[in-house]
Amino acid sequence: MAKKKTRKAPARSAKKSPAKKAKRKSPAKAASAPPEPKPKHGAFMWNELMTRDDERALTFFEKLLGWTHQDWPMGPGQAPYRIAKVGEKSVAGILKMTEPQFPAQVPTHWCGYIAVRSVDDAWQQVLELGGERIHPPSDIPEVGRFCIIKDPTGAVVALMTPSCGVE
């Protein structure tokens, strides 16, 4: 898997998306909506589809699962991060892969994010436990800190310490 630029994201279900943050800031919503619970250390907290055809993927899942979506701008000249929703709940992200960030040989894939108390501490342990480091710890504004690793069997996964913290 190629290195990713700090970006995004993920309105991850246990993380706070810009959309959710905006809703919490609304006086009417703030009084009625309980805060999202913090994810537990070691629990999967977000899933993200990385694809070269985000429009086609989004249309497929909207028709198949009834998802709606909200776009989160990524910056000038970049495709938006697509936040998939079931009702008002953010359930996944869809990221358009582009070169050179994602070389042509990187296939479309889903990436799971696992909550950890400290991305930096986990990153330090990866090699001694037989894993491989793929993308170093990086900050995602308003979301948290993540890294991408490969376990000793070759499976790739992201680790995340969300801004809201971890139980």
N, C-alpha and C positions, 0 to 999 in steps of 0.2 A: 504494500500500500504506500502511496506517495505521501510526502509531507503536505499538510494542509496549512494554509495561512490562518492566522487567528481570525475568527469571524464569528459569527453567528448567532447565535443561535438559540440554539435550540431553545425554543420555548420547549422545554422538556417538561413532561408532565409534572415532575416534582420541582422543576426549576421555574423561575419566574420569567415568563415571556414579556416582551414589551406590551403586548395586548393585555395580559393579566395585570401588569403593573399599572397600566393606564386605568383599568377598571377599578383597581384598589384605591387609586387616588380619587376616584369619583366619590363625593360625599354620600350619595344615595347608595351606591354599591358597597362602600366601605363598611357601612353599618350592618348590612344584611349578609355579606359573604364572609364566611369564616376563612382564615388564612389556610393556604395549602400546607399539609403536614410536611415536615422535613423527611427526605428519604432516609432509609436506614443504611448504614454502612454495609456494603456488600450486595445490596439489592439493585437489580436493573431499574433504571429510572427514566430512560428515554431511548427511543429508536429513531434512526435516521436513514433514509434512503438516499444514496448517492448515485446519481444517474446523469447521463448526458442529455436525456430528453425529459426534463422535469414536467413539461406541459402534458406529454403523453401519459406519464406515470400518474400525475395528479388527476387527470381525466379518468383514467382507469379506476383508481381507488375511490374517487367520488361516486362513480356509477356503481361500482361493486359493493362498497361499504357505506355509502351515504355520507362520506366525509365532506365537510366544507373546508375552506382554508382561508388563511390570512397571510398576506405577503409581508415579509419584513425586509426592508431595503438593506442592501449590503454595501452600497456605495456606488459612486459613478462608474458606469460601464460594466457593472456586475449584475448578474441575474439575482432576483430576490430570493431569500430563503423562504420556502413555502412551509407554513405551519399548518399541519393537518389537524382538523378538529372533529370531535363527536359532540354535537351540541356546543356548549361553551368551553368544553375541556380540550386542551391541547394534548394530542396523543402521539404525534410523530413529526419529524421534520423531513423535508425533501430539499436536497441540495443539488444544484446543477454542477456537475463536474466539468471543469474546463482546463485546458493546458495553459501554462506548463505546470500548474499546481497539481493536476492529476494527469500523468502521462497516458497516452492512448492505450497502453497495455493494462491499465487499471480497469477492471470490469465493473459494471453496475453491481451494487451490493447494498445490503442493509448493514448498518453498524449499530450495535447495542452499546449503551453507556451504563456503566456500573458506578454507583455512588461510593465514594471513599472519603474518609475524614481528611486525608491529605494526599493530593495528587503527587506532590513532590516526594513525600516519604515512600509512596508506592513505587514511583518511578525509580527510586534508589534501590529498591528490593528486586526489581525485575530480573536483572542479570544474574544475581546470586541464586535466584530460584529457577534458573534455566530458561527464562523468557528472553524476548528481544524487544528492544526499544525502537519504536517506529516514528513517533512524532513527540517531541519534548513537551513538557508542561507549558501551556500557553493560556493566557487569559482571554475570555470572551466577555466583552463589556456587558454589564447588567445580567450576566448569566452565571459565570463561575470560571473555574480553571479546569482544563482537561489535558489529557495526554492520550496517545494511542500506543498500545503494546501488542505483542504477539505472544501467546502462551507457548509452553514447550511443545505442544502438539501442532503448532502452526496456525491456530485460530487467532484472528485479530479482533480486538475489542478496545473500546475507549473507556477511560476512567475519568470520573468527574467529581469535583468538589464544587457543588453549587453555591452561589452567593448566599443563599438562605441557610447554609450549613447542613450538617448530616447528623443524624441520631447515632 
